[in-house]
Amino acid sequence: MTFRSLSSIVTYLNDAAAGAVVIAGSHAAVYTTYLTAKAGARAAIQHDGGVGRDQAGVGGLVWAENLGMAMAAVSGRTARIGDGEDMLQHGVIGHANRLAVACGVVAGMPCRDAGERLRATRLPHTRPTPMSETRGLYEAEAGSRPILYMDSIALAKPDDHDAIIGSGSHAGIPSAKYAQAVGMKLALFNDAGIGVDDSGIAALPLLQRAGIAAATVSALSARIGDGRSTLHDGVISALNAAARELGGRVDMPALELARMVARME
């Protein structure tokens, strides 16, 4: 096999990532890039997450460059987020850092060809310093459900089952299992530009079947990978039926919906 590490999301990377060109379905924001670098990747190709507000979806490319790691991102218009295999088969490069460009990786190149070029790059010179995602209480009123923020839905805990969660995660299929395990009152995600096969909002019908209200905010309105931005800046772009029944609607500020649901009995 050409590449030794394919992954739906970088959370699943294992020892096979060390020294490999990693193709992962996670967005290419800073923290997800950190996880790839922490795993010892030689180079990486991740998803552009719709690019979005402040270009957060590809924010990890410059961070990786400063670390000495070549990195590129496939366009969300060409491959499904959360699906490394689809990126390899169908993805087309949309962004590349200078170290990747030095290997011959350019926008418009098939992901597979870019991965081949990146095999020639040297291992990063600097190991990343420890980094963590954030999670906390956004606000809570007496007698109301808490509104929480977390940069990844993977940070949700069993005690959050009655909470409203503003997550920085995309609403691709891998995110659904984390929300299903908790069963929160309302889950808010980033839509990662929605993208091919509506992959950026694919969790919504899955969570509907699990009885969980869920919605996404537009990647243009909030920074992907930033739960506080989901709540503070996000504008609703898609909802499942359960979220609509709670009063949600497209173009509604995410925080307005969160506060409304928090006050419901």
C-alpha contacts under 8 A as a table, 3 or more apart, distances in Angstrom:
res1	aa1	res2	aa2	distance
1	M	4	R	6.82
2	T	116	E	7.33
3	F	6	L	7.13
3	F	20	A	6.91
3	F	21	V	6.07
3	F	22	V	7.13
3	F	23	I	7.84
3	F	115	G	7.44
4	R	16	A	6.43
4	R	17	A	6.89
4	R	20	A	5.72
4	R	21	V	6.82
4	R	22	V	7.19
5	S	13	L	7.70
5	S	16	A	6.02
5	S	17	A	5.38
5	S	20	A	6.38
5	S	21	V	6.68
5	S	22	V	4.98
5	S	23	I	6.46
6	L	22	V	6.04
6	L	23	I	5.05
6	L	24	A	5.75
6	L	84	G	5.63
6	L	85	E	6.72
7	S	10	V	6.43
7	S	12	Y	6.64
7	S	13	L	6.71
7	S	22	V	7.80
7	S	23	I	6.53
7	S	24	A	4.67
7	S	25	G	6.35
7	S	83	D	7.15
7	S	84	G	5.20
7	S	85	E	7.56
8	S	12	Y	7.50
8	S	24	A	5.68
8	S	25	G	4.75
8	S	26	S	6.85
8	S	82	G	4.84
8	S	83	D	4.64
8	S	84	G	5.03
8	S	85	E	7.69
8	S	174	P	7.29
9	I	12	Y	5.98
9	I	13	L	7.65
9	I	24	A	5.59
9	I	25	G	5.08
9	I	26	S	4.68
9	I	82	G	5.80
9	I	83	D	7.53
9	I	84	G	7.62
9	I	174	P	7.43
10	V	13	L	5.31
10	V	24	A	6.06
10	V	25	G	7.41
10	V	26	S	6.05
10	V	32	T	6.51
10	V	35	L	6.42
10	V	36	T	6.26
11	T	35	L	7.22
13	L	16	A	7.49
13	L	17	A	6.31
13	L	36	T	7.50
13	L	39	A	6.88
14	N	17	A	5.89
14	N	39	A	7.06
15	D	18	A	5.75
15	D	39	A	7.13
16	A	19	G	7.96
16	A	20	A	7.18
17	A	20	A	5.15
17	A	21	V	7.39
17	A	22	V	6.34
17	A	36	T	7.91
17	A	39	A	5.93
17	A	40	G	6.26
17	A	41	A	5.39
18	A	39	A	5.92
18	A	40	G	4.31
18	A	41	A	5.02
18	A	42	R	7.08
19	G	40	G	5.95
19	G	41	A	5.02
19	G	42	R	4.65
19	G	123	L	6.81
20	A	40	G	7.82
20	A	41	A	5.19
20	A	42	R	5.10
20	A	43	A	6.85
20	A	119	R	7.67
21	V	41	A	6.13
21	V	42	R	5.46
21	V	43	A	4.79
21	V	44	A	5.46
21	V	45	I	7.67
21	V	115	G	6.63
21	V	118	L	6.78
21	V	119	R	6.28
22	V	36	T	7.56
22	V	41	A	6.28
22	V	42	R	7.62
22	V	43	A	6.31
22	V	44	A	4.68
22	V	45	I	6.26
23	I	44	A	5.87
23	I	45	I	4.84
23	I	46	Q	5.96
23	I	84	G	5.79
23	I	87	M	7.60
23	I	88	L	7.23
23	I	115	G	7.91
24	A	44	A	7.70
24	A	45	I	6.50
24	A	46	Q	5.13
24	A	47	H	7.36
24	A	82	G	7.45
24	A	83	D	7.14
24	A	84	G	4.69
24	A	87	M	7.97
25	G	46	Q	5.76
25	G	47	H	5.74
25	G	80	R	7.60
25	G	81	I	5.23
25	G	82	G	3.96
25	G	83	D	4.64
25	G	84	G	4.46
25	G	87	M	7.15
26	S	32	T	6.84
26	S	46	Q	5.87
26	S	47	H	5.81
26	S	49	G	7.83
26	S	81	I	6.53
26	S	82	G	5.51
26	S	83	D	7.99
27	H	32	T	6.89
27	H	46	Q	5.80
27	H	47	H	4.51
27	H	48	D	5.47
27	H	49	G	4.82
27	H	57	G	5.78
27	H	58	V	7.24
27	H	81	I	7.25
28	A	32	T	6.23
28	A	33	T	5.89
28	A	46	Q	5.35
28	A	47	H	5.72
28	A	48	D	5.73
28	A	49	G	6.95
28	A	56	A	7.91
28	A	57	G	5.34
28	A	58	V	4.72
28	A	59	G	6.44
28	A	60	G	5.32
28	A	61	L	6.98
28	A	73	A	6.67
29	A	32	T	5.77
29	A	33	T	6.19
29	A	56	A	5.58
29	A	57	G	4.88
29	A	58	V	5.24
29	A	59	G	4.70
29	A	60	G	4.53
29	A	61	L	7.74
29	A	224	I	7.30
29	A	225	G	6.60
30	V	33	T	5.12
30	V	34	Y	6.16
30	V	56	A	7.91
30	V	58	V	7.85
30	V	59	G	5.58
30	V	60	G	3.97
30	V	61	L	7.73
30	V	63	W	6.60
31	Y	34	Y	4.86
31	Y	35	L	6.44
31	Y	60	G	7.36
31	Y	131	M	7.43
31	Y	132	S	7.58
31	Y	133	E	7.14
31	Y	225	G	7.60
32	T	35	L	5.14
32	T	36	T	6.56
32	T	60	G	7.60
33	T	36	T	5.11
33	T	37	A	6.24
33	T	60	G	5.40
33	T	61	L	7.75
33	T	63	W	7.99
33	T	64	A	7.01
34	Y	37	A	5.05
34	Y	38	K	5.88
34	Y	60	G	7.79
34	Y	64	A	7.85
34	Y	128	P	6.91
34	Y	131	M	7.46
35	L	38	K	4.96
35	L	39	A	6.23
36	T	39	A	5.20
36	T	40	G	6.86
36	T	41	A	6.04
36	T	44	A	7.35
37	A	40	G	5.22
37	A	41	A	5.47
37	A	64	A	7.74
37	A	69	M	7.77
37	A	127	R	7.29
37	A	128	P	6.75
38	K	41	A	7.52
38	K	127	R	6.98
38	K	128	P	6.28
41	A	44	A	6.82
41	A	123	L	7.42
42	R	69	M	6.87
42	R	70	A	7.71
42	R	119	R	7.66
42	R	121	T	7.13
42	R	122	R	6.72
42	R	123	L	4.64
42	R	124	P	6.44
43	A	69	M	5.72
43	A	70	A	5.05
43	A	71	M	5.67
43	A	118	L	6.37
43	A	119	R	7.60
43	A	121	T	7.30
43	A	123	L	7.38
43	A	124	P	7.92
44	A	69	M	7.89
44	A	70	A	6.71
44	A	71	M	4.81
44	A	72	A	6.48
45	I	71	M	5.71
45	I	72	A	4.79
45	I	73	A	5.24
45	I	74	V	7.06
45	I	111	C	7.82
45	I	115	G	7.45
46	Q	71	M	7.98
46	Q	72	A	6.59
46	Q	73	A	4.81
46	Q	74	V	6.37
47	H	57	G	7.71
47	H	58	V	7.93
47	H	73	A	5.06
47	H	74	V	5.06
47	H	75	S	6.62
47	H	76	G	6.61
47	H	81	I	6.12
47	H	87	M	7.91
48	D	51	V	5.27
48	D	57	G	5.04
48	D	58	V	5.42
48	D	73	A	5.25
48	D	74	V	5.78
48	D	75	S	5.64
48	D	76	G	5.97
48	D	94	G	7.59
48	D	95	H	7.82
48	D	192	A	7.99
49	G	52	G	7.31
49	G	57	G	4.67
49	G	58	V	7.34
49	G	76	G	6.35
49	G	81	I	7.02
49	G	170	H	7.66
49	G	192	A	4.34
49	G	193	G	6.43
49	G	219	A	7.77
49	G	224	I	7.21
50	G	57	G	6.25
50	G	75	S	7.45
50	G	76	G	5.67
50	G	192	A	4.65
50	G	193	G	4.10
50	G	194	I	7.36
50	G	195	G	7.27
50	G	219	A	6.36
51	V	54	D	7.98
51	V	55	Q	4.83
51	V	56	A	6.00
51	V	57	G	4.20
51	V	58	V	5.83
51	V	192	A	7.50
51	V	193	G	7.56
51	V	219	A	7.32
51	V	220	L	7.97
52	G	55	Q	5.11
52	G	56	A	6.16
52	G	57	G	6.18
52	G	192	A	7.47
52	G	193	G	7.21
52	G	219	A	4.62
52	G	220	L	4.36
52	G	221	S	7.33
52	G	222	A	7.34
52	G	223	R	6.65
52	G	224	I	7.39
53	R	56	A	6.04
53	R	219	A	6.18
53	R	220	L	4.70
53	R	221	S	5.89
53	R	222	A	5.61
53	R	223	R	5.17
53	R	224	I	7.78
54	D	223	R	6.75
55	Q	58	V	5.84
55	Q	59	G	6.07
55	Q	223	R	7.75
56	A	59	G	4.73
56	A	60	G	7.91
56	A	223	R	5.48
56	A	224	I	5.93
56	A	225	G	7.65
57	G	60	G	7.74
57	G	192	A	7.77
57	G	223	R	7.50
57	G	224	I	6.02
57	G	225	G	7.92
58	V	61	L	5.85
58	V	73	A	6.93
58	V	95	H	7.62
59	G	62	V	6.36
59	G	63	W	7.00
60	G	63	W	4.90
60	G	64	A	5.89
61	L	64	A	5.14
61	L	65	E	6.20
61	L	70	A	7.98
61	L	71	M	5.83
61	L	72	A	6.76
61	L	96	A	7.01
61	L	97	N	5.56
62	V	65	E	4.90
62	V	66	N	6.33
62	V	97	N	6.35
63	W	66	N	5.27
63	W	67	L	6.53
64	A	67	L	4.96
64	A	68	G	6.24
64	A	69	M	5.04
64	A	70	A	6.79
64	A	71	M	6.76
65	E	68	G	4.94
65	E	69	M	5.27
65	E	70	A	6.23
65	E	71	M	7.46
65	E	97	N	6.43
65	E	98	R	7.05
65	E	99	L	6.50
66	N	69	M	7.51
67	L	124	P	6.40
67	L	125	H	6.81
67	L	126	T	5.45
67	L	127	R	7.24
67	L	128	P	7.07
68	G	99	L	7.55
68	G	123	L	7.77
68	G	124	P	4.56
68	G	125	H	5.56
68	G	126	T	6.56
69	M	99	L	6.91
69	M	123	L	6.94
69	M	124	P	4.75
69	M	125	H	7.78
70	A	97	N	6.50
70	A	98	R	7.37
70	A	99	L	4.63
70	A	100	A	4.56
70	A	118	L	7.28
70	A	121	T	7.17
70	A	124	P	7.92
71	M	96	A	6.00
71	M	97	N	5.82
71	M	99	L	7.19
71	M	100	A	5.59
72	A	93	I	6.85
72	A	94	G	7.69
72	A	95	H	5.54
72	A	96	A	4.05
72	A	97	N	6.25
72	A	100	A	6.58
72	A	105	V	7.84
73	A	93	I	5.74
73	A	94	G	5.91
73	A	95	H	5.19
73	A	96	A	6.34
74	V	78	T	7.31
74	V	79	A	7.28
74	V	87	M	7.14
74	V	91	G	5.62
74	V	92	V	5.23
74	V	93	I	4.15
74	V	94	G	5.13
74	V	95	H	6.86
74	V	111	C	6.88
75	S	78	T	5.56
75	S	79	A	6.88
75	S	91	G	6.86
75	S	92	V	5.98
75	S	93	I	5.85
75	S	94	G	4.76
75	S	95	H	7.68
76	G	79	A	5.61
76	G	80	R	6.64
76	G	81	I	6.95
76	G	192	A	7.87
76	G	193	G	7.09
76	G	194	I	7.91
76	G	195	G	5.12
76	G	196	V	6.55
77	R	195	G	5.29
77	R	196	V	5.59
78	T	87	M	7.84
78	T	90	H	6.34
78	T	91	G	5.09
78	T	92	V	5.98
78	T	195	G	7.71
78	T	196	V	6.26
79	A	83	D	7.90
79	A	86	D	5.90
79	A	87	M	5.14
79	A	90	H	5.82
79	A	91	G	4.83
79	A	92	V	7.63
79	A	195	G	7.58
79	A	196	V	5.82
80	R	83	D	5.73
80	R	86	D	6.31
80	R	87	M	6.74
80	R	195	G	6.81
80	R	196	V	5.46
80	R	197	D	6.93
80	R	199	S	5.39
80	R	200	G	7.59
81	I	84	G	7.81
81	I	172	G	6.40
81	I	192	A	7.83
81	I	195	G	7.78
81	I	199	S	5.98
81	I	200	G	6.33
82	G	172	G	5.93
82	G	173	I	6.77
82	G	174	P	6.26
82	G	199	S	7.85
83	D	86	D	5.43
83	D	87	M	6.44
84	G	87	M	5.03
84	G	88	L	6.29
85	E	88	L	5.08
85	E	89	Q	6.23
86	D	89	Q	5.09
86	D	90	H	5.71
86	D	91	G	6.84
87	M	90	H	5.37
87	M	91	G	4.26
87	M	92	V	7.78
87	M	111	C	6.66
88	L	91	G	5.87
88	L	111	C	5.51
88	L	112	R	5.41
89	Q	111	C	7.44
89	Q	112	R	7.00
90	H	110	P	7.31
90	H	111	C	7.26
91	G	110	P	6.02
91	G	111	C	5.15
91	G	112	R	7.93
92	V	107	A	7.49
92	V	108	G	5.66
92	V	109	M	5.56
92	V	110	P	4.44
92	V	111	C	5.23
93	I	96	A	7.46
93	I	106	V	6.89
93	I	107	A	4.93
93	I	108	G	5.32
93	I	109	M	5.37
93	I	110	P	6.17
93	I	111	C	5.90
93	I	114	A	7.61
94	G	106	V	7.87
94	G	107	A	4.77
94	G	108	G	6.31
95	H	106	V	7.45
95	H	107	A	5.82
96	A	99	L	7.97
96	A	100	A	5.75
96	A	101	V	6.23
96	A	105	V	6.80
96	A	106	V	6.59
96	A	107	A	7.08
97	N	100	A	5.35
97	N	101	V	6.25
98	R	101	V	4.90
98	R	102	A	6.11
99	L	102	A	5.05
99	L	103	C	6.68
100	A	103	C	5.13
100	A	104	G	6.70
100	A	105	V	5.46
100	A	118	L	6.78
101	V	104	G	5.01
101	V	105	V	4.69
101	V	106	V	6.03
102	A	105	V	7.18
103	C	117	R	5.80
103	C	118	L	6.16
103	C	120	A	7.21
103	C	121	T	6.76
104	G	114	A	7.74
104	G	117	R	6.40
105	V	109	M	6.99
105	V	114	A	5.41
105	V	117	R	6.69
105	V	118	L	7.68
106	V	109	M	5.86
106	V	114	A	7.86
109	M	113	D	6.70
109	M	114	A	6.46
110	P	113	D	5.39
110	P	114	A	6.33
111	C	114	A	5.03
111	C	115	G	6.14
112	R	115	G	5.10
112	R	116	E	6.39
113	D	116	E	5.10
113	D	117	R	6.41
114	A	117	R	5.09
114	A	118	L	6.24
115	G	118	L	5.06
115	G	119	R	6.47
116	E	119	R	5.44
116	E	120	A	7.77
117	R	120	A	6.09
117	R	121	T	7.84
118	L	121	T	5.41
124	P	127	R	7.26
133	E	150	M	7.53
133	E	151	D	5.83
133	E	152	S	7.36
134	T	149	Y	7.93
134	T	150	M	5.70
134	T	151	D	5.71
134	T	227	G	8.00
135	R	148	L	7.39
135	R	149	Y	5.59
135	R	150	M	4.12
135	R	151	D	6.53
135	R	155	L	7.16
135	R	227	G	7.86
136	G	148	L	5.75
136	G	149	Y	5.53
136	G	150	M	6.53
137	L	140	A	7.41
137	L	146	P	7.09
137	L	147	I	6.22
137	L	148	L	4.57
137	L	149	Y	6.30
138	Y	146	P	7.86
138	Y	147	I	5.53
138	Y	148	L	5.11
138	Y	149	Y	5.90
138	Y	228	R	7.49
139	E	146	P	6.47
139	E	147	I	5.52
139	E	148	L	7.16
140	A	144	S	6.51
140	A	145	R	6.74
140	A	146	P	4.79
140	A	147	I	6.13
141	E	144	S	5.31
141	E	145	R	7.60
141	E	146	P	7.47
143	G	263	R	7.68
144	S	262	A	5.29
144	S	263	R	5.05
144	S	264	M	7.50
145	R	162	D	6.73
145	R	163	A	5.61
145	R	164	I	7.05
145	R	261	V	7.96
145	R	262	A	4.60
145	R	263	R	6.72
146	P	163	A	5.34
146	P	164	I	6.34
146	P	262	A	6.65
147	I	163	A	6.12
147	I	164	I	4.79
147	I	165	I	5.97
147	I	166	G	7.45
147	I	258	A	6.94
147	I	259	R	7.66
147	I	262	A	7.04
148	L	163	A	7.05
148	L	164	I	6.11
148	L	165	I	4.87
148	L	166	G	6.07
149	Y	165	I	5.74
149	Y	166	G	4.67
149	Y	167	S	5.91
149	Y	227	G	4.90
149	Y	228	R	5.51
149	Y	231	L	7.41
150	M	153	I	6.57
150	M	155	L	6.54
150	M	156	A	7.67
150	M	165	I	7.32
150	M	166	G	6.36
150	M	167	S	5.03
150	M	168	G	6.49
150	M	226	D	7.21
150	M	227	G	4.67
150	M	228	R	7.10
151	D	155	L	7.75
151	D	167	S	5.49
151	D	168	G	4.43
151	D	169	S	6.52
151	D	225	G	5.15
151	D	226	D	4.74
151	D	227	G	4.41
151	D	228	R	7.56
152	S	155	L	5.74
152	S	156	A	7.95
152	S	167	S	5.64
152	S	168	G	5.41
152	S	169	S	4.96
152	S	225	G	6.62
152	S	226	D	7.89
152	S	227	G	7.23
153	I	156	A	5.56
153	I	167	S	5.56
153	I	168	G	7.26
153	I	169	S	5.94
153	I	175	S	6.69
153	I	178	Y	6.29
153	I	179	A	6.80
154	A	175	S	7.65
154	A	178	Y	5.66
154	A	179	A	7.98
156	A	160	D	6.52
156	A	178	Y	7.31
156	A	179	A	7.43
156	A	182	V	6.90
157	K	160	D	5.43
157	K	161	H	7.77
157	K	182	V	6.38
158	P	161	H	5.94
158	P	181	A	7.57
158	P	182	V	5.11
159	D	162	D	7.67
159	D	182	V	7.77
160	D	163	A	5.10
160	D	164	I	7.99
160	D	182	V	6.64
160	D	183	G	7.85
160	D	184	M	5.96
161	H	182	V	5.38
161	H	183	G	5.07
161	H	184	M	4.03
161	H	185	K	6.52
162	D	183	G	7.62
162	D	184	M	5.12
162	D	185	K	5.04
163	A	184	M	5.43
163	A	185	K	5.48
163	A	186	L	6.91
163	A	262	A	7.72
164	I	184	M	6.49
164	I	185	K	5.68
164	I	186	L	4.78
164	I	187	A	6.11
164	I	188	L	7.91
164	I	258	A	6.36
164	I	261	V	7.62
164	I	262	A	6.84
165	I	184	M	7.34
165	I	186	L	6.27
165	I	187	A	5.02
165	I	188	L	6.04
166	G	187	A	6.35
166	G	188	L	4.82
166	G	189	F	6.57
166	G	227	G	5.35
166	G	228	R	6.95
166	G	230	T	5.83
166	G	231	L	5.62
167	S	187	A	7.26
167	S	188	L	5.70
167	S	189	F	5.13
167	S	190	N	7.36
167	S	225	G	7.63
167	S	226	D	7.08
167	S	227	G	4.38
167	S	228	R	7.74
167	S	230	T	6.49
168	G	189	F	5.94
168	G	190	N	5.99
168	G	223	R	7.40
168	G	224	I	5.23
168	G	225	G	3.97
168	G	226	D	4.38
168	G	227	G	4.11
168	G	228	R	7.66
168	G	229	S	7.60
168	G	230	T	6.20
169	S	175	S	7.13
169	S	189	F	5.59
169	S	190	N	5.91
169	S	224	I	6.55
169	S	225	G	5.54
169	S	226	D	7.79
169	S	227	G	7.71
170	H	175	S	7.00
170	H	189	F	5.56
170	H	190	N	4.69
170	H	191	D	5.57
170	H	192	A	5.67
170	H	200	G	6.00
170	H	201	I	7.47
170	H	224	I	7.13
170	H	225	G	7.88
171	A	174	P	7.89
171	A	175	S	5.84
171	A	176	A	7.19
171	A	189	F	5.55
171	A	190	N	6.27
171	A	191	D	5.92
171	A	192	A	7.66
171	A	199	S	7.67
171	A	200	G	5.19
171	A	201	I	4.73
171	A	202	A	6.14
171	A	203	A	5.16
171	A	204	L	7.05
171	A	216	T	6.98
172	G	175	S	5.72
172	G	176	A	7.16
172	G	199	S	5.43
172	G	200	G	4.80
172	G	201	I	5.60
172	G	202	A	4.99
172	G	203	A	5.29
173	I	176	A	5.45
173	I	177	K	7.70
173	I	199	S	7.39
173	I	202	A	5.55
173	I	203	A	4.97
174	P	177	K	6.23
174	P	178	Y	7.74
174	P	203	A	7.78
175	S	178	Y	5.63
175	S	179	A	6.74
175	S	203	A	6.65
176	A	179	A	5.31
176	A	180	Q	6.03
176	A	203	A	5.05
176	A	204	L	7.84
176	A	206	L	6.70
176	A	207	L	6.46
177	K	180	Q	4.98
177	K	181	A	6.13
178	Y	181	A	5.29
178	Y	182	V	6.84
179	A	182	V	5.36
179	A	183	G	5.90
179	A	184	M	6.99
179	A	187	A	7.40
179	A	207	L	7.66
180	Q	183	G	5.23
180	Q	207	L	6.80
180	Q	210	A	6.73
180	Q	212	I	7.63
183	G	212	I	6.21
184	M	187	A	6.57
184	M	212	I	6.78
185	K	212	I	6.51
185	K	213	A	6.44
186	L	212	I	6.61
186	L	213	A	4.90
186	L	214	A	5.55
186	L	215	A	7.92
186	L	243	A	7.28
186	L	258	A	7.69
186	L	261	V	7.72
187	A	212	I	7.62
187	A	213	A	6.40
187	A	214	A	4.68
187	A	215	A	6.48
188	L	214	A	5.81
188	L	215	A	5.04
188	L	216	T	5.47
188	L	217	V	7.21
188	L	230	T	7.40
188	L	254	A	7.75
189	F	214	A	7.80
189	F	215	A	6.34
189	F	216	T	4.58
189	F	217	V	6.21
189	F	230	T	7.08
190	N	200	G	7.73
190	N	216	T	5.14
190	N	217	V	4.98
190	N	218	S	6.19
190	N	219	A	5.84
190	N	222	A	7.38
190	N	223	R	7.92
190	N	224	I	5.88
190	N	230	T	6.89
191	D	194	I	5.14
191	D	200	G	4.86
191	D	201	I	5.66
191	D	216	T	5.24
191	D	217	V	5.77
191	D	218	S	5.51
191	D	219	A	5.76
191	D	237	S	7.38
191	D	238	A	7.97
192	A	195	G	7.17
192	A	200	G	5.20
192	A	218	S	7.27
192	A	219	A	5.31
192	A	224	I	7.00
193	G	200	G	6.54
193	G	218	S	6.71
193	G	219	A	5.53
193	G	220	L	7.64
194	I	198	D	5.08
194	I	199	S	6.01
194	I	200	G	4.15
194	I	201	I	5.92
195	G	198	D	5.35
195	G	199	S	5.98
195	G	200	G	6.05
196	V	199	S	5.88
198	D	201	I	5.74
198	D	202	A	6.14
199	S	202	A	4.92
200	G	203	A	7.89
201	I	204	L	5.84
201	I	216	T	6.98
201	I	238	A	7.46
202	A	205	P	6.59
202	A	206	L	7.27
203	A	206	L	5.12
203	A	207	L	6.05
204	L	207	L	5.22
204	L	208	Q	6.15
204	L	214	A	5.92
204	L	215	A	6.82
204	L	239	L	6.84
204	L	240	N	5.50
205	P	208	Q	4.82
205	P	209	R	6.33
205	P	240	N	6.28
206	L	209	R	5.31
206	L	210	A	6.52
207	L	210	A	4.81
207	L	211	G	6.20
207	L	212	I	5.11
207	L	213	A	6.92
207	L	214	A	6.81
207	L	240	N	7.99
208	Q	211	G	5.04
208	Q	212	I	5.50
208	Q	213	A	6.44
208	Q	214	A	7.51
208	Q	240	N	6.14
208	Q	241	A	6.85
208	Q	242	A	6.38
209	R	212	I	7.56
211	G	242	A	7.22
212	I	242	A	6.73
213	A	240	N	6.52
213	A	241	A	7.39
213	A	242	A	4.58
213	A	243	A	4.44
213	A	246	L	7.99
214	A	239	L	6.01
214	A	240	N	5.87
214	A	242	A	7.17
214	A	243	A	5.59
215	A	236	I	6.83
215	A	237	S	7.53
215	A	238	A	5.61
215	A	239	L	4.16
215	A	240	N	6.37
215	A	243	A	6.58
216	T	236	I	5.67
216	T	237	S	5.65
216	T	238	A	5.35
216	T	239	L	6.45
217	V	221	S	7.00
217	V	222	A	7.02
217	V	230	T	6.73
217	V	234	G	5.12
217	V	235	V	4.96
217	V	236	I	4.26
217	V	237	S	5.06
217	V	238	A	7.14
217	V	254	A	6.96
218	S	221	S	5.25
218	S	222	A	6.58
218	S	234	G	6.58
218	S	235	V	5.94
218	S	236	I	6.30
218	S	237	S	5.26
219	A	222	A	5.40
219	A	223	R	6.40
219	A	224	I	6.39
220	L	223	R	7.58
221	S	233	D	5.99
221	S	234	G	5.12
221	S	235	V	5.99
222	A	226	D	7.79
222	A	229	S	5.27
222	A	230	T	5.36
222	A	233	D	5.28
222	A	234	G	4.86
222	A	235	V	7.67
223	R	226	D	5.62
223	R	229	S	5.87
223	R	230	T	6.96
224	I	227	G	7.85
224	I	230	T	7.73
226	D	229	S	5.36
226	D	230	T	6.50
227	G	230	T	5.01
227	G	231	L	6.66
228	R	231	L	5.33
228	R	232	H	5.91
229	S	232	H	4.93
229	S	233	D	5.12
229	S	234	G	6.46
230	T	233	D	5.78
230	T	234	G	4.64
230	T	254	A	7.11
231	L	234	G	5.65
231	L	254	A	5.56
231	L	255	L	5.08
231	L	258	A	7.89
232	H	254	A	7.46
232	H	255	L	6.29
233	D	253	P	7.57
233	D	254	A	7.58
234	G	253	P	6.03
234	G	254	A	5.31
234	G	255	L	7.53
235	V	250	V	7.73
235	V	251	D	5.53
235	V	252	M	5.66
235	V	253	P	4.46
235	V	254	A	5.38
236	I	239	L	7.61
236	I	249	R	6.94
236	I	250	V	5.05
236	I	251	D	5.04
236	I	252	M	5.33
236	I	253	P	6.07
236	I	254	A	5.77
237	S	250	V	5.19
237	S	251	D	6.18
238	A	249	R	7.83
238	A	250	V	6.02
239	L	242	A	7.94
239	L	243	A	5.86
239	L	244	R	6.46
239	L	248	G	7.31
239	L	249	R	7.23
239	L	250	V	7.38
240	N	243	A	5.46
240	N	244	R	6.47
241	A	244	R	5.03
241	A	245	E	6.18
242	A	245	E	5.11
242	A	246	L	6.59
243	A	246	L	5.10
243	A	247	G	6.74
243	A	248	G	5.58
244	R	247	G	5.13
244	R	248	G	4.52
244	R	249	R	6.17
245	E	248	G	7.03
246	L	261	V	6.68
247	G	257	L	7.23
247	G	260	M	7.96
248	G	252	M	7.09
248	G	257	L	5.94
249	R	252	M	5.70
252	M	256	E	7.05
252	M	257	L	7.18
253	P	256	E	5.32
253	P	257	L	6.72
254	A	257	L	5.28
254	A	258	A	6.16
255	L	258	A	4.87
255	L	259	R	6.02
256	E	259	R	5.32
256	E	260	M	6.18
257	L	260	M	5.10
257	L	261	V	6.20
258	A	261	V	5.32
258	A	262	A	6.07
259	R	262	A	4.96
259	R	263	R	6.44
260	M	263	R	5.50
260	M	264	M	6.74
261	V	264	M	5.24
